Structures are given as C-alpha cells and as structure tokens.
Amino acid sequence: MAQLNVLKPTKVIRVSEVVNEIVEFVEKIVQAGFAYATPSGDVYFDVHNFQASGHQYAKLKPNNAGDTEKLLAEGEGSLSIGAGKKSNIDFAL
C-alpha cells in the first residue's frame, strides 16, 4: 500500500464495534421506504422505490444512469439471490 502512496488510516474501527449503529441506519432506510425485510429476516435495498422517489442509483457513477438494471444484475443483485426479493436488482443490506 505504501508503494501506491496509500496513507495509513488514522483510526481503525471494527464492524463489531458499531453493529448497533448499523442496525439503526438500516432501520431508517426501511422506514424511508428504500428497503424492505423478507419473512426470513433478510433486508434488501429497494432500487425501484429509491429511483421512483426521484433519486438516481447509478452505482456511484452518474454516467451509469440508465444502465442500472444491467449493472446491478452483474454486481450487487447477483450477490444476493434470495427468497422474498421484490426485484433481481435489489441487494442485501
């Protein structure tokens, strides 16, 4: 990493130290209507609801807008194939 000029972190946090904060954040996303829980307890980000509310989900690259379905099928969506998903492009939180 040093050869790539990547700086060392100033602080290291383990995910196990912030689980409660992560759960609270996911609950806020569900309350906003941008995620949903399945009967098995899995929680998925609802890309269609997010876009329907006027937001763009373009895999963090604005020039990808319009290719969302294809890109998500190859990326996040393909990683989370589960019962109860509303759409193949939704991804697990």
C-alpha positions as CSV (number, residue, x, y, z in Angstrom):
1,M,0.0,0.0,0.0
2,A,2.9,2.3,0.7
3,Q,4.2,1.8,-2.8
4,L,0.8,3.0,-4.1
5,N,1.1,6.1,-1.8
6,V,-2.0,5.0,0.2
7,L,-1.9,6.6,3.6
8,K,-2.3,4.6,6.7
9,P,-5.6,5.0,8.5
10,T,-5.8,7.5,11.3
11,K,-8.4,5.3,13.0
12,V,-9.3,1.7,12.8
13,I,-12.8,0.6,13.7
14,R,-14.1,-3.0,13.7
15,V,-17.6,-3.5,12.4
16,S,-18.4,-5.4,15.6
17,E,-17.9,-2.2,17.5
18,V,-20.7,-0.4,15.5
19,V,-23.3,-3.1,15.0
20,N,-26.0,-1.1,16.8
21,E,-25.4,2.0,14.7
22,I,-25.5,-0.1,11.5
23,V,-28.9,-1.7,12.6
24,E,-30.3,1.8,13.4
25,F,-29.1,3.1,10.0
26,V,-30.7,0.1,8.1
27,E,-34.0,0.7,10.1
28,K,-34.0,4.3,8.9
29,I,-33.6,3.1,5.3
30,V,-36.6,0.7,5.8
31,Q,-38.7,3.5,7.4
32,A,-37.9,5.8,4.5
33,G,-39.3,3.1,2.1
34,F,-36.0,2.4,0.4
35,A,-35.6,-1.1,1.9
36,Y,-37.7,-4.0,3.0
37,A,-37.5,-7.1,5.2
38,T,-38.4,-10.5,4.0
39,P,-40.2,-13.1,6.1
40,S,-36.9,-14.8,6.7
41,G,-35.4,-11.6,8.2
42,D,-33.2,-10.6,5.3
43,V,-33.3,-6.9,4.4
44,Y,-32.9,-5.7,0.8
45,F,-32.4,-2.2,-0.7
46,D,-35.3,-1.4,-2.9
47,V,-33.7,0.2,-6.0
48,H,-37.0,0.8,-7.8
49,N,-38.5,2.7,-4.8
50,F,-35.3,4.7,-4.5
51,Q,-35.5,5.7,-8.1
52,A,-39.2,6.3,-8.0
53,S,-38.7,8.9,-5.3
54,G,-36.6,11.0,-7.7
55,H,-33.1,9.6,-6.8
56,Q,-30.7,8.0,-9.2
57,Y,-28.9,4.8,-8.4
58,A,-26.1,4.6,-10.8
59,K,-23.6,2.5,-8.8
60,L,-22.0,5.7,-7.6
61,K,-21.2,6.9,-11.1
62,P,-23.6,9.4,-12.6
63,N,-22.7,8.4,-16.2
64,N,-24.0,4.9,-15.4
65,A,-27.6,6.2,-15.0
66,G,-29.9,4.3,-17.4
67,D,-27.8,1.1,-17.2
68,T,-28.8,0.4,-13.6
69,E,-30.7,-2.9,-14.3
70,K,-27.8,-4.4,-16.4
71,L,-25.1,-3.2,-14.0
72,L,-26.9,-4.4,-10.9
73,A,-27.7,-7.8,-12.5
74,E,-23.9,-8.2,-12.9
75,G,-23.0,-6.7,-9.5
76,E,-24.9,-6.3,-6.2
77,G,-28.0,-8.0,-7.4
78,S,-26.2,-11.1,-8.4
79,L,-24.7,-11.4,-5.0
80,S,-28.0,-11.6,-3.2
81,I,-30.3,-14.2,-4.7
82,G,-32.9,-14.9,-2.0
83,A,-36.5,-15.7,-1.4
84,G,-38.6,-12.7,-0.9
85,K,-36.7,-10.3,-3.1
86,K,-39.0,-8.0,-5.0
87,S,-36.6,-7.5,-7.9
88,N,-33.4,-9.1,-9.1
89,I,-31.6,-5.8,-8.9
90,D,-32.3,-5.3,-5.1
91,F,-29.4,-6.1,-2.9
92,A,-28.9,-7.3,0.6
93,L,-28.2,-4.8,3.4
